[in-house]
């Protein structure tokens, strides 16, 4: 896995981008999915300083990310969203 820094006009580091293959274990601390750039990205770190495009994660990691979102959706909706267990 490689990464490089994106710098602003003053030469300060703005973001650090991780390149394929990125693993879920590279994410440290809280993270979120964003569409701030031209494709979905996962951001993490202080001030979301670190990021990787979703398509740069390996297949196992993409599945883990989607599973986290699925579980969060189920937790938010509660049992009333799936009264007969159809969603799980």
C-alpha positions in Angstrom: 0.0 0.0 0.0 1.4 3.4 -1.0 0.3 6.8 0.1 1.1 10.4 -0.8 0.3 13.9 0.5 -1.8 16.4 -1.3 -0.5 19.9 -0.7 -2.1 23.3 -0.9 -0.6 26.4 -2.6 1.5 27.2 0.4 3.1 23.8 0.4 1.2 22.6 3.5 0.0 19.0 3.6 -3.8 19.0 3.3 -4.6 15.3 3.0 -2.8 12.0 2.9 -4.2 9.6 0.3 -3.8 5.9 0.6 -3.6 3.9 -2.7 -4.6 0.3 -3.6 -4.6 -2.1 -2.0 -5.9 -0.5 1.1 -7.0 -2.7 4.0 -9.7 -2.0 6.6 -7.0 -2.3 9.2 -5.3 0.9 7.8 -8.2 2.9 9.2 -7.4 4.2 12.7 -10.1 5.6 14.9 -13.5 7.0 13.8 -14.1 7.0 10.0 -16.9 7.9 7.6 -17.8 7.6 4.0 -17.9 10.8 2.0 -18.5 11.9 -1.5 -16.5 15.1 -1.1 -14.2 14.2 -4.1 -15.3 12.8 -7.4 -15.9 9.3 -6.1 -16.8 7.8 -2.7 -14.0 8.0 -0.2 -13.4 6.8 3.4 -11.9 9.5 5.6 -10.4 9.1 9.1 -7.9 10.7 11.4 -7.7 14.1 12.9 -9.8 16.5 10.9 -10.3 13.6 8.4 -6.8 14.2 7.2 -6.4 10.7 5.8 -8.5 9.2 3.1 -8.7 6.4 0.5 -11.1 6.0 -2.4 -13.6 3.2 -1.7 -12.5 1.4 -4.9 -8.9 1.3 -3.6 -9.9 -1.0 -0.7 -9.5 -4.7 -1.1 -12.8 -6.7 -1.5 -12.8 -8.0 2.1 -12.4 -4.4 3.4 -15.2 -3.1 1.1 -17.5 -5.9 2.5 -16.5 -4.9 6.1 -17.3 -1.2 5.4 -20.7 -2.1 3.8 -21.5 -4.4 6.7 -20.8 -1.6 9.2 -23.3 0.6 7.3 -25.8 -2.1 7.1 -25.6 -2.8 10.9 -25.9 0.9 11.6 -29.0 1.2 9.5 -30.6 -1.8 11.2 -29.7 -0.4 14.6 -31.2 3.0 13.7 -34.4 1.6 12.3 -35.0 -0.9 15.1 -37.1 -4.0 15.2 -40.1 -2.2 13.7 -38.4 -1.9 10.3 -38.2 -5.8 10.1 -41.1 -7.2 12.1 -40.6 -10.7 10.7 -36.8 -10.7 10.6 -36.8 -10.2 6.8 -34.0 -7.6 6.8 -31.5 -9.7 8.6 
